[in-house]
Amino acid sequence: MALTEEDLRAELSGTTVVVTGGGGLVGSRIAVRLRRLGARVIAVGKLDAYPARVYGQLFGVRPEDPDVIVGDIADTQLMKAVASQADYVVHAAAVADVAFCTRNPLAALQTNINGTQILLDAVRPHADRIRRFVFVSSAAVYGNGDPAEPGMQCWTEDRPPAPLSVYANTKVWGEHQSALVMDAAGISHTSVRYFSVYGEPQTVKENSHSWVVAWLAQRAKLGLPMRLNGGGRQVRDFVHVDDIAEATILAMVAPRAHRQVINVGSGVPTSIRSIAEEILTHYPDTRVEETPLPEGDPLGGFADTTRMRTLLDWTPSISVSAGVARYVAWLDDNPYALPDFLVAEAARVRQGHGKRPEPAALPA
């Protein structure tokens, strides 16, 4: 039976939930939802991945806010302090940008491996208090799936991992290590494998190719060409951040999610090219360019959502078309969200060409 709003409020009201990565898009959205359900949220994060205004104006996270802790999950004493207060832990902190992890593998390992182990060690002594530990993983663990399997692939949680990047490797390790440590400690645990997260107020980082909806929409908004890496042939399973947050909270409290790995996706395969087509309906004058496929960027697949629907008794509620429309409307209403480096690029293009180039049809 599906957990109702009343069920969630009864379960969470008065509890303390530690959310690592609480300053990011997903972590901040989880925190907002938990607070509405009556939980106290301790949001922990370095708040160093974006300019300060992104955290304050977009994600609504400010260092001066009560229960926002600016700190590193690799800080042993800090993790011991927050874990001692927790009834639940959602571990969403990570260096999550695939391109950055590829360029800086040691930085990825420091946070995603060392930091995760430090947090696990801090949680382990509190089996009498902590009800569940949720590890946030990623569909990146599947890589391109089985190369011997032709056509578009639907990935079940039982498929062996086939990571193609440093980032994906750290998520495979995190799932296994979380299960090992929590089982030994007698603490309930769940891993949630997010598929492609998108939605307002997502913004982009320079030299990154993550978060394709935001990348394409923000470039189109500024009159820049939308760049389809690899021609946009890659398949993704896009899930709005509101649905991601809801699924994570359900996985945190649902009895049947105990000791499970759960795909969080829509179950609908969507090509990056089709996302560009959706955005073109809102910004029809936009040019489209094909660019090479970046290193570590999988061709992709989509989620088998049977386990999610069965264990959580839940499915996402926001379609890709509706989600893209929401993002574009939000971007139109909040032009200050456009990152400075993209605004500067658009200014250079205007100065160099005098006018916006004529639109081109989406490549066939």
VMD Tcl script that draws the C-alpha trace (Angstrom):
set ca {
  {0.00 0.00 0.00}
  {1.32 3.42 -0.95}
  {2.57 5.64 1.85}
  {0.31 8.67 2.13}
  {1.27 12.20 3.09}
  {-0.12 11.45 6.55}
  {1.97 8.29 6.79}
  {5.13 10.17 5.89}
  {4.37 12.95 8.33}
  {3.71 10.46 11.12}
  {6.99 8.67 10.38}
  {9.19 11.74 10.01}
  {7.75 14.43 12.25}
  {10.22 15.18 15.02}
  {13.02 13.08 13.52}
  {16.45 14.35 12.52}
  {17.66 13.57 9.01}
  {21.26 14.21 8.00}
  {21.50 15.01 4.29}
  {25.06 15.15 2.98}
  {25.33 17.14 -0.22}
  {22.50 19.21 1.22}
  {23.62 22.27 -0.73}
  {23.20 20.68 -4.16}
  {20.19 20.48 -6.45}
  {19.01 17.09 -5.20}
  {20.08 17.42 -1.57}
  {18.46 20.83 -1.17}
  {15.21 19.56 -2.71}
  {15.18 16.55 -0.38}
  {15.77 18.88 2.58}
  {12.86 21.15 1.63}
  {10.50 18.20 1.29}
  {11.62 16.67 4.59}
  {11.11 19.93 6.46}
  {7.58 20.15 5.09}
  {7.00 16.69 6.52}
  {8.07 17.88 9.96}
  {11.63 16.57 10.10}
  {14.64 18.51 11.28}
  {17.23 18.41 8.50}
  {20.95 18.83 9.06}
  {22.24 19.72 5.59}
  {25.99 19.24 5.19}
  {28.03 20.36 2.20}
  {31.12 22.27 1.15}
  {29.09 24.75 -0.94}
  {32.08 25.23 -3.21}
  {30.91 23.79 -6.53}
  {29.12 26.96 -7.64}
  {29.27 30.70 -6.98}
  {27.68 31.68 -3.66}
  {24.65 33.26 -5.38}
  {23.72 29.88 -6.90}
  {23.31 28.33 -3.47}
  {21.44 31.27 -2.00}
  {19.30 32.46 -4.90}
  {18.71 29.19 -6.74}
  {18.97 26.34 -4.24}
  {17.81 28.35 -1.23}
  {20.77 27.21 0.87}
  {22.65 29.81 2.93}
  {25.51 29.21 5.37}
  {23.75 31.31 8.00}
  {20.62 29.16 7.89}
  {19.90 27.01 10.95}
  {21.08 23.42 10.49}
  {23.10 24.20 7.35}
  {26.67 23.10 8.00}
  {29.36 24.19 5.59}
  {31.84 21.36 5.85}
  {33.48 18.37 4.22}
  {32.26 14.79 4.59}
  {35.95 13.85 4.80}
  {36.09 15.73 8.13}
  {36.03 12.90 10.67}
  {35.02 14.97 13.70}
  {32.25 16.75 11.81}
  {30.78 13.46 10.57}
  {30.88 12.01 14.08}
  {29.04 15.06 15.39}
  {26.24 14.99 12.83}
  {25.85 11.20 12.81}
  {25.31 11.20 16.56}
  {22.16 13.28 16.05}
  {20.67 11.35 13.13}
  {17.59 9.18 12.94}
  {18.13 8.83 9.18}
  {21.06 9.57 6.89}
  {20.81 10.37 3.18}
  {24.29 10.37 1.66}
  {24.01 12.50 -1.47}
  {27.39 14.26 -1.26}
  {29.74 13.47 -4.12}
  {31.89 14.94 -6.81}
  {29.19 14.14 -9.32}
  {30.43 15.80 -12.50}
  {31.69 13.02 -14.79}
  {34.01 15.35 -16.73}
  {35.55 16.79 -13.56}
  {36.08 13.31 -12.12}
  {37.80 12.25 -15.34}
  {40.14 15.27 -15.21}
  {40.72 15.07 -11.45}
  {40.39 11.44 -10.32}
  {42.19 12.00 -7.02}
  {39.71 14.73 -6.06}
  {36.85 12.38 -6.90}
  {38.38 9.62 -4.79}
  {38.94 11.94 -1.84}
  {35.26 12.84 -1.63}
  {33.46 9.86 -3.11}
  {35.61 7.14 -1.54}
  {37.40 8.59 1.50}
  {34.51 10.84 2.46}
  {32.00 8.02 2.15}
  {34.11 5.74 4.34}
  {34.50 8.45 6.98}
  {30.73 8.95 7.04}
  {30.10 5.19 7.26}
  {32.53 4.93 10.16}
  {30.71 7.80 11.89}
  {27.31 6.19 11.40}
  {28.34 2.67 12.43}
  {28.29 3.16 16.25}
  {24.68 4.45 16.22}
  {22.69 1.34 15.37}
  {20.47 2.02 18.38}
  {19.32 5.32 16.88}
  {19.72 5.36 13.07}
  {16.77 3.81 11.31}
  {18.16 3.73 7.78}
  {21.17 4.82 5.74}
  {20.42 5.78 2.13}
  {23.30 5.82 -0.34}
  {22.70 7.91 -3.46}
  {24.08 6.07 -6.46}
  {23.72 6.54 -10.19}
  {22.69 4.82 -13.41}
  {26.30 5.50 -14.47}
  {27.14 2.16 -12.83}
  {25.54 0.41 -15.82}
  {27.85 2.09 -18.37}
  {26.72 0.96 -21.80}
  {25.33 -2.28 -20.44}
  {26.12 -5.55 -22.18}
  {27.96 -4.97 -25.49}
  {26.66 -8.32 -26.72}
  {23.05 -7.19 -26.29}
  {21.86 -5.36 -29.43}
  {19.58 -2.36 -29.44}
  {18.29 -0.17 -26.65}
  {18.82 -1.67 -23.23}
  {16.52 -1.68 -20.22}
  {18.59 -2.03 -17.07}
  {17.50 -4.05 -14.07}
  {19.20 -3.70 -10.70}
  {20.54 -7.26 -11.04}
  {22.59 -6.41 -14.13}
  {26.33 -6.55 -13.34}
  {27.91 -3.08 -13.15}
  {29.94 -1.95 -16.16}
  {31.25 1.52 -15.21}
  {32.93 3.66 -17.86}
  {34.20 6.52 -15.69}
  {35.92 7.32 -12.42}
  {32.63 8.71 -11.15}
  {30.77 5.50 -11.94}
  {33.50 3.42 -10.30}
  {33.10 5.39 -7.08}
  {29.36 4.76 -7.08}
  {29.80 1.00 -7.53}
  {32.23 1.00 -4.60}
  {29.91 3.18 -2.50}
  {26.97 0.82 -2.94}
  {28.99 -2.23 -1.93}
  {30.83 -0.56 0.93}
  {27.65 0.94 2.37}
  {26.04 -2.50 2.39}
  {29.11 -4.13 3.98}
  {29.46 -1.59 6.78}
  {25.77 -1.15 7.52}
  {25.07 -4.89 7.53}
  {27.93 -5.42 9.96}
  {26.57 -2.65 12.18}
  {22.99 -3.88 12.04}
  {21.69 -0.68 10.39}
  {19.07 -0.80 7.66}
  {20.33 0.53 4.32}
  {19.16 1.25 0.77}
  {20.93 2.40 -2.38}
  {19.02 4.48 -4.91}
  {20.34 4.62 -8.46}
  {19.28 7.93 -9.94}
  {18.88 8.11 -13.67}
  {19.21 11.50 -15.43}
  {18.14 14.20 -12.97}
  {16.89 17.51 -14.34}
  {14.64 20.40 -13.41}
  {14.55 23.91 -12.09}
  {16.66 25.49 -10.57}
  {19.39 23.37 -12.15}
  {22.31 25.32 -13.58}
  {25.49 24.29 -15.35}
  {29.20 24.38 -14.68}
  {31.93 25.34 -17.10}
  {33.81 22.47 -18.76}
  {31.08 20.02 -17.85}
  {28.72 17.96 -19.99}
  {26.38 16.85 -17.21}
  {22.77 18.01 -16.86}
  {21.80 18.09 -20.50}
  {18.37 19.77 -20.14}
  {19.94 22.74 -18.38}
  {22.83 22.92 -20.84}
  {20.67 22.90 -23.94}
  {17.97 25.20 -22.57}
  {20.41 27.78 -21.21}
  {22.35 27.91 -24.46}
  {19.12 28.27 -26.43}
  {17.90 31.01 -24.10}
  {21.08 33.00 -24.84}
  {20.88 32.46 -28.60}
  {23.83 30.06 -28.60}
  {23.79 26.83 -30.61}
  {22.68 23.71 -28.78}
  {25.55 21.23 -28.93}
  {24.66 17.59 -29.29}
  {27.62 15.59 -28.02}
  {27.91 12.43 -30.08}
  {25.08 13.71 -32.25}
  {22.57 13.28 -29.43}
  {22.23 9.55 -30.03}
  {22.70 8.78 -26.34}
  {19.66 7.47 -24.53}
  {18.81 8.68 -21.05}
  {15.97 8.14 -18.62}
  {15.10 11.67 -17.46}
  {13.60 12.12 -13.99}
  {12.53 15.49 -12.60}
  {14.23 16.51 -9.37}
  {10.89 16.71 -7.54}
  {10.29 13.04 -8.35}
  {13.87 12.18 -7.37}
  {13.38 13.78 -3.96}
  {10.09 11.98 -3.37}
  {11.51 8.59 -4.33}
  {14.52 9.08 -2.05}
  {12.34 9.87 0.95}
  {10.12 6.89 0.23}
  {13.19 4.66 -0.03}
  {14.30 6.05 3.33}
  {11.14 4.96 5.15}
  {9.48 2.17 3.12}
  {9.84 -1.12 5.03}
  {10.37 -3.18 1.87}
  {13.28 -0.98 0.72}
  {15.48 -2.51 3.45}
  {18.79 -3.84 2.00}
  {17.67 -3.08 -1.55}
  {19.22 -1.37 -4.57}
  {16.51 0.56 -6.39}
  {16.49 2.23 -9.79}
  {14.88 5.66 -9.68}
  {13.77 6.39 -13.22}
  {10.75 6.86 -15.41}
  {11.19 3.68 -17.41}
  {10.93 5.79 -20.58}
  {13.95 5.90 -22.96}
  {14.59 9.43 -24.23}
  {17.39 10.44 -26.57}
  {19.33 13.64 -26.02}
  {18.32 14.59 -29.56}
  {14.67 14.45 -28.55}
  {15.38 16.78 -25.62}
  {16.82 19.25 -28.12}
  {13.64 18.89 -30.17}
  {11.53 19.66 -27.08}
  {13.59 22.79 -26.38}
  {13.30 23.90 -30.01}
  {9.53 24.14 -29.54}
  {10.22 26.89 -26.99}
  {13.23 28.52 -28.71}
  {12.60 27.79 -32.42}
  {15.37 30.10 -33.70}
  {18.11 28.04 -32.06}
  {20.86 26.42 -34.11}
  {21.97 22.85 -33.45}
  {25.55 21.57 -33.75}
  {26.93 18.05 -33.48}
  {30.07 17.64 -31.37}
  {32.25 14.64 -30.40}
  {31.20 12.28 -27.63}
  {33.10 13.18 -24.43}
  {35.24 10.61 -22.66}
  {33.27 8.58 -20.12}
  {29.87 9.63 -21.49}
  {27.86 6.40 -21.91}
  {25.51 5.78 -24.81}
  {23.03 4.89 -22.10}
  {19.86 2.98 -21.52}
  {16.76 3.27 -19.38}
  {15.48 1.97 -16.07}
  {13.57 -1.14 -15.35}
  {11.30 0.37 -12.71}
  {9.62 -2.85 -11.54}
  {11.44 -2.89 -8.21}
  {10.78 0.81 -7.58}
  {7.08 0.44 -8.32}
  {6.81 -2.70 -6.21}
  {8.83 -1.70 -3.15}
  {7.86 1.98 -3.01}
  {4.40 1.64 -4.58}
  {5.18 4.81 -6.51}
  {5.89 6.13 -10.00}
  {7.18 9.55 -11.16}
  {4.50 12.12 -11.89}
  {6.28 14.65 -14.15}
  {6.70 13.81 -17.84}
  {9.74 14.95 -19.81}
  {7.64 17.31 -21.92}
  {6.07 18.90 -18.83}
  {9.41 19.01 -17.04}
  {11.21 20.71 -19.92}
  {8.37 23.24 -20.21}
  {8.67 23.95 -16.48}
  {12.41 24.45 -16.79}
  {12.11 26.80 -19.76}
  {9.39 28.84 -18.02}
  {11.54 29.08 -14.89}
  {14.54 30.16 -16.98}
  {12.47 32.83 -18.74}
  {11.32 34.13 -15.34}
  {14.80 33.99 -13.77}
  {17.39 35.15 -16.34}
  {19.81 35.90 -13.47}
  {20.22 32.10 -13.20}
  {22.23 32.06 -16.42}
  {25.89 31.47 -15.50}
  {28.34 34.28 -16.16}
  {30.57 32.20 -18.44}
  {27.67 31.43 -20.80}
  {26.49 35.04 -20.79}
  {30.04 36.09 -21.71}
  {30.17 33.52 -24.52}
  {26.90 34.83 -25.93}
  {28.25 38.39 -25.80}
  {31.39 37.34 -27.70}
  {29.28 35.65 -30.36}
  {27.14 38.75 -30.82}
  {30.21 40.97 -31.09}
  {31.90 38.61 -33.53}
  {28.96 38.08 -35.85}
  {26.90 41.21 -35.41}
  {23.69 39.18 -35.35}
  {22.46 35.76 -34.41}
  {23.08 33.15 -37.14}
  {20.12 31.84 -39.09}
  {18.56 28.76 -37.46}
  {19.45 25.34 -38.83}
  {17.26 22.27 -38.89}
  {18.02 19.59 -36.32}
  {20.45 17.12 -37.93}
  {18.74 14.01 -39.18}
}
mol new
graphics top color blue
foreach p $ca { graphics top sphere $p radius 0.5 }
foreach p [lrange $ca 0 end-1] q [lrange $ca 1 end] { graphics top cylinder $p $q radius 0.2 }
display resetview
